[in-house]
Amino acid sequence: MTARGKKTVRDLRRGSRSTLLRRLYFDGPLSRQELGSITGLSGGSISNVTGELLADGLIEECGSVESDGGRPRILLRVAAGRAHLVGVDVGETQVRVALFDLARTELAASDRPLDDRGHDAGHVAELILTGLAEVLERTGTDPGTVLGVGVGVPGIVEQGAVERGGRVGARGEPGGAGAVVHGQTVGWDAVPLGRMLRAGTDLPLFVDNGAKTLGQAEMWFGAGRGARHAVVALFGSGVGACVIADGARFRGATSSAGEWGHTKVHVGGRRCRCGARGCLEAYVGAEALVARWGAAPPGGGEKAGLAALLGAAGAGDPAAVALLDEAAEYLGAAIADLVNLFNPERIVIGGWAGLLLGPRLLPGIRAAATEYALRFPREQTEIVLGTLGPAAVTVGAATLPLSDFLDSGGEFPRRAEADAAVAPAGLRA
Ligand SMILES: [Zn+2]
């Protein structure tokens, strides 16, 4: 029996594999010498572990660089095709399921609109499972190479008592199947989404809030890169945020931290989708903006409505200009609250409405944030737009199984055993 707290050789080996895989994933291609100087691992360890990772097909050689006077140094990188990731965005109007290789190249995607059943949970689970089957089949992907299915949902996600923390969830039973979603604005009251999905797939499941998955994507691959203290704001039909404190996501007691859209900007103000009054979301969420403008072409949906509002403001329509100026001030004031509460070095504004309105609103948002925030922390904070585009939520959802894989040092997850017996091919129809 190993003494508690003492690391076994296997733990150390896994730690080294994880360290090298992460470095190659985020900063590769790199030579063995560069890996040594970045990680501090000995030449012998680097040589052993990279040898193992090469033998497992997880990394590959990709050319060489000249070194001063010595032999050329071979470059290594993660083998993009060795494994796959699935990211799901349960959005405001549709469910998008995307299949990625390890390098996050999108290989296939399925977009299924929510019909008049709206966010009916059974319907959403069905759309996710159908989309999953479709992208795997269309690309001929072996489910055994899929590291997991990450799902970004609107609402607060409780991971379940058995598998709190995600990683245990992926590799032990009952997997991310314990996830329960409290989505007050879409009428989800403790929806056992994990269990509903587990009924149709034996792939590892990871469920998290959509603003959090977007935040993860911007922090890893987008405008948040390099920051240790940041807030990524999701500006869509509703408004949310992902707070990164000292490099880690701030979750709170039950993962609901960052519900920034429901902070109050007006006591006794407009009724919000959450039922309370005066929430930020009730003033600047895309749904609220289009409703408040009242001049959007009927039947066009929120995106068309917001584009029309932007167009009208561009043409000088005073009502549209006033509404957008006011939205910038509300957002700037609410960002000032984030600055005062969290002292972030960077605030990233993402989400589809953020992409659409960001260029117009950003100067006003920055000015209002300066006006409303305490001067010292405001001077330390830059406010920027997200760089990842509309696919950020699916990419972010796919980072959930990716993170688990990198942490494990490149171990392929076990599939859910109960279901594997029933569905060896990975999916039940
Ligand atoms: Zn609210």
Boltz pocket constraint, residues with backbone or C-beta under 6 A from the ligand:
constraints:
  - pocket:
      binder: B
      contacts: [[A, 261], [A, 262], [A, 272], [A, 273], [A, 274], [A, 275], [A, 276], [A, 279], [A, 281]]
      max_distance: 6.0
